Amino acid sequence: MKKSNNEVNGINSFVLGTHSQMNSDFSASIGYRNINTGIGSLILGNFSEADSTYSTAIGVYAHSHGPASIAIGSYAKTKKKFSLAFGNHVVADADYSIVMGGSQAFQLTNTVPYSLMIGFNSDLPTFFVSSSDGAGTTGNVGIGTDGPDAKLDVAGDIKTEGFRLVNGSQGYGKILQSDDNGTAIWVDPPIGTCVQCEGGSSTGDVSSIIGINNTAEGIASFAGGIDSQALGDYSFAFGNTARAEGLAAVSLMKDSQALGMYSFAVGKGAIASGAGSFAIGFMNRAIAGSSYLFGEFLETNAGGNVTIGFGDGLDYLKNNKPYSLMVGFKSDIPTFFVGPSSGAGTTGKIGIGTSDPVAKVQIKDGDIFIEDIDRGPPALRNRMPGQNHR
């Protein structure tokens, strides 16, 4: 058995992979050359860091430096508390900030607290949502600017066909509105905002739609792409037939569904129906609350667990064990399993080939291959190097 070269110093913590450092309690690391120093931190990837309490880093060179922050992607980085960075070369550098996007040549950084910034192949955002002033208020939306001065502030041209102003201030559907620096007027609605859209509806207060046949019914919700729906308050749906139904839910890509409040579904056919659940990947189903799926054809029906890998096509890898970790590939049963602890100061059990370990470590239906061993009791030491041991 070859050395993993991992350094593990933490209570109820584990490392899976090689050359990683674990210097925190209640933490987990899976991958290569990762560094955990934050209590309750989680790393899934390579060359990544999580050094704050309850911080999470997922990807390559993903760095999560803010308490309870999440960095997902390549060179994604969070620096402040409760922030989220999702994409490639993106940085969340303000409390409660969110940044999404991707670029190889530029770094997109959100330094505005309580805001959302989205941009691609630039150090400036294309889409921005600002903070509200408190209960009963809503923020501003900027397109081409991260400092919107109006409910919708567009830094650039708006292209449309068949537009007339006339200004009497006309009737029927009305809308438009502005100020002395280019004001239009008309007014009436404003309930939702439609920008470069065809069909669909924006009926939620301060909701927005962009694209074809999208629906935004929730307060401050956003639906974009084709046939997408943002039905929950503060929800975000973008893609082809994406559906964000829960409060503050996020649904991205084709046929994804974020049904639970605070749920997050990313990937073709991904479903996150549990409260606070994450379904990231192809055809994943996070049914239980606070469950996390990363891969393809995965399902969880128990809360507080993490499942990583790939099912065997429609034979899903299913995690029905609360507060556990399953890892498996091309099968409906896990290769690696970490069970729950019974409370503070305790550790769980590990199963290889089984999800019901009866000992601290249980290996089912398999051998242990030990190479070039020269230590241990005589019965073990006297075996030829390279033999299997049961």
C-alpha positions as CSV (number, residue, x, y, z in Angstrom):
1,M,0.0,0.0,0.0
2,K,1.6,3.2,-1.1
3,K,1.8,6.3,1.1
4,S,-0.7,9.1,0.4
5,N,1.7,11.8,1.7
6,N,-1.3,13.5,3.4
7,E,-1.0,15.4,6.7
8,V,-4.1,15.1,8.9
9,N,-4.4,17.0,12.2
10,G,-8.0,17.5,13.1
11,I,-10.9,16.0,15.1
12,N,-13.5,14.2,13.0
13,S,-11.7,15.2,9.7
14,F,-10.6,13.0,6.8
15,V,-8.6,13.3,3.6
16,L,-9.0,11.3,0.5
17,G,-6.3,11.8,-2.1
18,T,-2.6,12.6,-1.9
19,H,-0.3,15.4,-0.8
20,S,-3.0,17.3,1.1
21,Q,-2.9,19.1,4.4
22,M,-5.7,18.9,7.0
23,N,-5.3,21.2,10.0
24,S,-8.9,21.7,11.1
25,D,-11.7,19.9,12.9
26,F,-14.8,18.4,11.4
27,S,-13.5,18.9,7.9
28,A,-13.1,16.9,4.7
29,S,-10.8,17.0,1.7
30,I,-10.9,14.9,-1.5
31,G,-8.3,15.5,-4.1
32,Y,-4.7,16.4,-4.7
33,R,-2.6,19.0,-2.8
34,N,-5.5,20.6,-0.9
35,I,-5.2,22.6,2.3
36,N,-7.9,22.7,5.0
37,T,-7.4,25.1,8.0
38,G,-11.0,26.2,8.6
39,I,-13.2,24.4,11.1
40,G,-16.0,22.5,9.3
41,S,-14.4,23.2,5.9
42,L,-14.8,21.1,2.7
43,I,-12.6,20.7,-0.3
44,L,-13.4,18.7,-3.5
45,G,-10.7,19.2,-6.1
46,N,-7.0,19.8,-6.6
47,F,-4.7,22.6,-5.4
48,S,-7.6,24.1,-3.5
49,E,-7.8,25.8,-0.1
50,A,-10.5,26.3,2.6
51,D,-9.2,28.3,5.5
52,S,-12.3,29.8,7.2
53,T,-15.0,28.3,9.3
54,Y,-17.5,26.3,7.3
55,S,-15.9,27.4,4.0
56,T,-16.2,25.2,0.9
57,A,-13.9,25.0,-2.1
58,I,-14.8,22.8,-5.2
59,G,-12.6,22.7,-8.3
60,V,-9.0,23.4,-9.3
61,Y,-7.2,26.1,-7.4
62,A,-10.5,27.0,-5.8
63,H,-9.8,29.1,-2.7
64,S,-12.5,29.7,0.0
65,H,-11.2,32.3,2.5
66,G,-14.4,33.7,3.9
67,P,-16.4,32.2,6.8
68,A,-19.3,30.1,5.3
69,S,-18.3,31.0,1.8
70,I,-18.3,28.8,-1.3
71,A,-15.9,28.8,-4.2
72,I,-16.8,26.6,-7.1
73,G,-14.7,26.3,-10.3
74,S,-11.2,26.8,-11.6
75,Y,-9.4,29.7,-9.8
76,A,-12.6,30.7,-8.1
77,K,-12.0,32.6,-4.9
78,T,-14.0,33.9,-2.0
79,K,-12.5,36.4,0.5
80,K,-15.4,37.5,2.7
81,K,-18.1,35.8,4.8
82,F,-21.2,34.2,3.2
83,S,-19.9,34.9,-0.3
84,L,-20.2,32.7,-3.4
85,A,-17.8,32.5,-6.4
86,F,-19.0,30.3,-9.3
87,G,-17.0,29.9,-12.5
88,N,-13.5,30.5,-13.9
89,H,-11.2,33.2,-12.5
90,V,-13.9,34.9,-10.5
91,V,-13.5,36.5,-7.0
92,A,-16.1,37.3,-4.4
93,D,-14.5,40.0,-2.3
94,A,-17.4,41.4,-0.2
95,D,-19.7,40.1,2.5
96,Y,-22.7,38.3,1.1
97,S,-21.6,38.8,-2.5
98,I,-22.1,36.5,-5.4
99,V,-20.1,36.4,-8.6
100,M,-20.6,34.1,-11.6
101,G,-18.7,34.0,-14.9
102,G,-15.6,32.8,-16.7
103,S,-12.5,33.9,-18.5
104,Q,-9.0,32.8,-19.2
105,A,-7.5,36.2,-19.6
106,F,-9.4,38.4,-17.1
107,Q,-10.5,38.2,-13.4
108,L,-14.0,39.2,-12.6
109,T,-14.2,40.5,-8.9
110,N,-17.3,41.5,-7.0
111,T,-16.4,44.0,-4.2
112,V,-20.0,45.1,-3.5
113,P,-21.7,43.6,-0.4
114,Y,-25.1,41.9,-0.8
115,S,-25.0,41.8,-4.6
116,L,-24.9,39.5,-7.7
117,M,-22.4,40.0,-10.5
118,I,-22.3,38.0,-13.8
119,G,-19.8,38.4,-16.6
120,F,-17.8,36.5,-19.1
121,N,-14.4,37.1,-20.8
122,S,-14.0,40.5,-19.1
123,D,-13.0,42.1,-15.8
124,L,-16.4,44.0,-15.9
125,P,-19.8,42.5,-15.3
126,T,-22.5,42.3,-17.9
127,F,-25.3,41.7,-15.4
128,F,-25.5,43.1,-11.8
129,V,-28.0,43.0,-9.0
130,S,-27.5,45.4,-6.1
131,S,-28.4,45.2,-2.4
132,S,-31.8,46.2,-1.1
133,D,-32.2,48.6,1.8
134,G,-34.0,46.1,4.1
135,A,-37.3,44.4,4.5
136,G,-40.0,45.6,2.0
137,T,-37.4,47.0,-0.4
138,T,-35.7,45.8,-3.5
139,G,-32.3,46.6,-5.1
140,N,-31.4,47.8,-8.6
141,V,-30.4,45.9,-11.7
142,G,-27.5,47.0,-13.9
143,I,-26.6,45.8,-17.4
144,G,-23.1,46.9,-18.3
145,T,-22.6,48.6,-14.9
146,D,-22.0,47.5,-11.3
147,G,-23.4,50.8,-9.9
148,P,-27.0,51.1,-11.1
149,D,-28.6,54.4,-10.2
150,A,-32.1,53.2,-11.2
151,K,-34.3,50.1,-10.8
152,L,-32.9,49.1,-14.2
153,D,-29.7,50.9,-15.4
154,V,-28.4,50.0,-18.9
155,A,-24.9,51.3,-19.8
156,G,-25.2,50.9,-23.6
157,D,-27.8,50.8,-26.4
158,I,-31.1,48.9,-26.3
159,K,-32.0,47.4,-29.7
160,T,-35.6,46.9,-30.6
161,E,-37.9,46.9,-33.6
162,G,-41.0,49.0,-34.1
163,F,-40.4,51.4,-31.2
164,R,-42.3,54.7,-30.9
165,L,-42.3,57.2,-28.0
166,V,-44.9,59.9,-29.2
167,N,-45.2,61.2,-25.6
168,G,-48.5,62.2,-24.6
169,S,-47.6,59.9,-22.3
170,Q,-49.2,57.2,-24.2
171,G,-51.3,54.3,-23.0
172,Y,-52.1,50.6,-23.0
173,G,-49.1,48.6,-21.8
174,K,-47.1,51.8,-21.0
175,I,-43.8,51.6,-19.1
176,L,-40.4,53.3,-20.0
177,Q,-39.6,55.9,-17.3
178,S,-36.2,57.8,-16.8
179,D,-34.8,61.0,-15.5
180,D,-33.5,64.4,-16.7
181,N,-30.4,62.7,-18.2
182,G,-32.4,61.0,-20.9
183,T,-35.8,60.5,-19.4
184,A,-38.6,59.1,-21.4
185,I,-41.7,58.7,-19.2
186,W,-45.0,56.9,-20.0
187,V,-45.0,54.7,-16.8
188,D,-47.7,52.8,-15.1
189,P,-46.8,49.2,-14.5
190,P,-43.7,48.7,-13.3
191,I,-44.1,45.2,-12.0
192,G,-41.5,43.3,-13.9
193,T,-38.9,44.1,-16.5
194,C,-38.5,42.6,-20.0
195,V,-35.2,43.1,-21.7
196,Q,-34.6,41.7,-25.2
197,C,-37.4,39.2,-24.7
198,E,-40.0,37.5,-26.9
199,G,-43.2,36.2,-25.3
200,G,-43.3,35.2,-21.7
201,S,-44.3,37.3,-18.7
202,S,-42.7,39.1,-15.8
203,T,-45.5,39.5,-13.2
204,G,-43.5,39.4,-9.9
205,D,-42.7,42.7,-8.3
206,V,-39.3,43.9,-9.6
207,S,-38.9,40.7,-11.6
208,S,-37.0,40.4,-14.9
209,I,-37.0,38.2,-18.0
210,I,-34.5,37.9,-20.8
211,G,-34.9,35.6,-23.8
212,I,-37.8,33.6,-25.3
213,N,-41.0,32.6,-23.5
214,N,-39.6,32.9,-20.0
215,T,-41.7,33.5,-16.8
216,A,-40.8,35.4,-13.7
217,E,-43.5,35.3,-11.0
218,G,-41.6,35.6,-7.8
219,I,-40.6,38.9,-6.1
220,A,-37.2,40.1,-7.5
221,S,-37.0,36.9,-9.5
222,F,-35.1,36.4,-12.8
223,A,-35.8,34.1,-15.7
224,G,-33.6,33.9,-18.8
225,G,-32.9,31.8,-21.8
226,I,-35.8,29.7,-23.4
227,D,-39.0,28.6,-21.6
228,S,-37.5,29.1,-18.1
229,Q,-39.5,29.8,-15.0
230,A,-38.6,31.7,-11.8
231,L,-41.6,31.1,-9.6
232,G,-40.2,31.6,-6.1
233,D,-39.4,34.9,-4.5
234,Y,-35.8,36.0,-5.2
235,S,-35.3,32.9,-7.4
236,F,-33.0,32.7,-10.5
237,A,-33.7,30.5,-13.5
238,F,-31.5,30.5,-16.6
239,G,-31.1,28.1,-19.5
240,N,-33.5,25.9,-21.5
241,T,-36.6,25.0,-19.5
242,A,-34.9,25.7,-16.2
243,R,-37.3,26.0,-13.3
244,A,-36.6,27.8,-9.9
245,E,-39.7,27.2,-7.7
246,G,-38.3,27.5,-4.2
247,L,-37.6,30.7,-2.2
248,A,-34.2,32.1,-3.3
249,A,-33.7,28.9,-5.5
250,V,-31.2,28.8,-8.4
251,S,-31.7,26.7,-11.5
252,L,-29.2,26.7,-14.4
253,M,-29.0,24.8,-17.7
254,K,-31.5,22.6,-19.6
255,D,-34.4,21.0,-17.7
256,S,-32.9,21.7,-14.3
257,Q,-35.3,22.2,-11.4
258,A,-34.6,23.9,-8.0
259,L,-37.8,23.2,-6.1
260,G,-36.8,23.5,-2.5
261,M,-36.1,26.8,-0.8
262,Y,-32.5,27.9,-1.0
263,S,-31.9,24.9,-3.4
264,F,-29.3,24.9,-6.2
265,A,-29.7,22.8,-9.4
266,V,-27.0,23.0,-12.1
267,G,-26.9,20.5,-15.0
268,K,-29.1,18.8,-17.6
269,G,-32.1,17.3,-15.7
270,A,-30.7,18.2,-12.3
271,I,-33.4,18.3,-9.6
272,A,-32.9,19.9,-6.1
273,S,-36.1,19.5,-4.2
274,G,-34.8,19.4,-0.7
275,A,-34.4,22.7,1.3
276,G,-30.8,23.9,1.0
277,S,-29.9,21.0,-1.3
278,F,-27.3,21.1,-4.2
279,A,-27.6,19.0,-7.3
280,I,-24.6,19.7,-9.6
281,G,-24.2,17.5,-12.7
282,F,-26.2,15.4,-15.2
283,M,-29.6,14.0,-14.1
284,N,-28.9,14.3,-10.4
285,R,-31.8,14.2,-7.8
286,A,-31.2,15.9,-4.4
287,I,-34.6,15.0,-2.8
288,A,-33.6,15.4,0.9
289,G,-32.8,18.7,2.6
290,S,-29.2,19.8,3.0
291,S,-27.9,17.1,0.7
292,Y,-25.2,17.6,-1.9
293,L,-24.6,15.7,-5.2
294,F,-21.7,16.1,-7.5
295,G,-21.5,13.9,-10.7
296,E,-24.0,12.1,-12.8
297,F,-27.0,9.8,-12.1
298,L,-26.9,10.4,-8.3
299,E,-29.8,10.5,-5.9
300,T,-30.2,11.2,-2.2
301,N,-33.2,10.6,0.0
302,A,-31.6,11.4,3.4
303,G,-30.5,14.8,4.7
304,G,-27.1,16.0,5.5
305,N,-25.2,13.8,3.2
306,V,-22.7,14.2,0.3
307,T,-22.6,11.9,-2.8
308,I,-19.9,12.0,-5.4
309,G,-19.4,10.0,-8.6
310,F,-21.4,8.5,-11.4
311,G,-24.2,5.9,-11.4
312,D,-24.4,3.2,-14.0
313,G,-26.7,5.0,-16.5
314,L,-30.3,4.9,-15.2
315,D,-29.1,2.7,-12.3
316,Y,-28.6,5.6,-9.9
317,L,-26.1,5.6,-7.1
318,K,-28.4,6.4,-4.2
319,N,-27.4,7.7,-0.8
320,N,-30.2,6.9,1.7
321,K,-27.9,7.3,4.7
322,P,-28.2,10.6,6.6
323,Y,-25.0,12.5,7.5
324,S,-22.8,10.4,5.3
325,L,-20.4,10.5,2.3
326,M,-20.7,8.1,-0.6
327,V,-18.2,7.9,-3.5
328,G,-18.7,5.5,-6.4
329,F,-18.3,5.3,-10.2
330,K,-20.3,3.4,-12.8
331,S,-22.4,1.5,-10.2
332,D,-25.5,1.8,-8.1
333,I,-23.5,1.0,-4.9
334,P,-20.6,3.1,-3.5
335,T,-17.0,2.0,-3.5
336,F,-16.2,4.3,-0.5
337,F,-18.5,5.2,2.4
338,V,-18.1,7.4,5.5
339,G,-20.8,6.9,8.1
340,P,-22.2,9.4,10.6
341,S,-20.6,10.0,14.0
342,S,-22.8,9.8,17.2
343,G,-22.0,13.3,18.4
344,A,-19.1,15.6,19.5
345,G,-15.9,13.8,20.2
346,T,-16.8,10.8,18.2
347,T,-16.0,9.5,14.7
348,G,-17.9,7.5,12.2
349,K,-17.1,4.2,10.4
350,I,-15.6,3.7,7.0
351,G,-16.8,1.1,4.5
352,I,-15.0,0.0,1.3
353,G,-17.5,-1.9,-0.8
354,T,-20.2,-1.5,1.8
355,S,-22.4,1.3,3.1
356,D,-23.1,-0.6,6.4
357,P,-19.7,-0.9,8.1
358,V,-19.8,-2.8,11.4
359,A,-16.2,-1.9,12.3
360,K,-14.2,1.3,12.2
361,V,-13.0,0.2,8.8
362,Q,-14.8,-2.7,6.9
363,I,-13.7,-4.0,3.5
364,K,-16.3,-6.2,1.8
365,D,-15.7,-8.9,-0.8
366,G,-12.1,-7.7,-1.6
367,D,-8.5,-8.2,-0.9
368,I,-5.8,-5.9,0.5
369,F,-2.8,-5.7,-1.7
370,I,0.4,-4.8,0.2
371,E,3.6,-4.2,-1.7
372,D,7.1,-4.5,-0.4
373,I,6.1,-4.9,3.3
374,D,8.8,-5.6,5.8
375,R,7.1,-4.8,9.1
376,G,4.3,-6.3,11.2
377,P,3.7,-9.6,13.0
378,P,5.5,-12.7,11.6
379,A,2.3,-14.0,10.0
380,L,2.2,-10.9,7.9
381,R,5.9,-10.2,7.6
382,N,6.7,-13.7,6.3
383,R,4.4,-13.4,3.2
384,M,6.0,-12.8,-0.1
385,P,5.9,-9.1,-1.2
386,G,2.9,-8.4,-3.5
387,Q,0.6,-11.1,-2.1
388,N,-3.0,-10.4,-1.3
389,H,-4.1,-10.5,2.3
390,R,-7.5,-11.3,3.7
